[in-house]
Amino acid sequence: EENPDKNAVQVVEPVEPVAAAAAAFALEPIPTNAADFDEPDWETILELAFPPWSTVPAAGCPRLDAVGGALLPAFSEFPTPESGKFNPCYYTKAFAGLDPMEGGYPTPIDTHYPYEFAAPFLKQPGDGSVHHCAQSVGTSTPLGDVGACPKLGTTCGPDCTVISDDYGIGHIPPFVPLAAVKNAYNAHSAGAAGQVDICQSWFHYETSGCNIKKSVLDELVYEYFGDGPTIKFQPPILLGGQPST
């Protein structure tokens, strides 16, 4: 509608485009653990993704007196399973793939981890694991070491995998893409210019469900760990008293 007073002055409040974009794509900061060099608080994050059973024993989780030993009397009570929730005492692969009521967590195959490249089930030793063994490993005397069998793409040495036309990025342990995702998320949540909408650019539910798109994950892994036609990384240990990169 036209303003009848042609001499009137209209005041328009300026909108800062960068600030508006940052507000639209604001991300919650990753919870950190001050006792762990301010690295992400993985226990908190894990329990957000996999809500634990609420009935943890008052004395704490069960404990053994030694590796493979007996339960300590003061720590012999087990938590009570709850439907739809997960075991709060064992964040390990000991019960991987079992129903959560049995203490299980999803396996990398269950979660469609794209860099697992598990060996096919052909009755050779290590089938279903990341170690691709020859049939002869199971017939030798003594039996061969499954752990020494190769992983797909790891022909460039330890802590390294080759990027090939056939498979793309070969087998890498989950802590590698986890570190790449953490670094990229923190970079985007810092409020810097060039902010992107992670929900729109990283995810596409119709084709990838709740997983980050494989193409995006490839790009993030290469951004932080790419070295020519390979991916190189360090194990998640302390080096010189500081976390590895």
Secondary structure, 3 states (H helix, E strand, C coil): CCCCCCCCCCCCCCCCHHHHHHHHCCCCCCCEEHHHCCEECHHHHHHHHCCECCCCCCCCCCCECCCCCCECHHHCCCCCCCCCCECCCCCCCCCCCCCHHHCCCCCCCCCCCCCCCCCCCCCCCCCCCCCCCCHHHHCCCCCCCHHHCCCCCCCCCCCEEEEECCCEECCCCCHHHHHHHHHHHHHHHCCCCCCCCHHHHHCCHHHHCCCCCHHHHHHHHHHHHEECCEEECCCCCEECCEECC
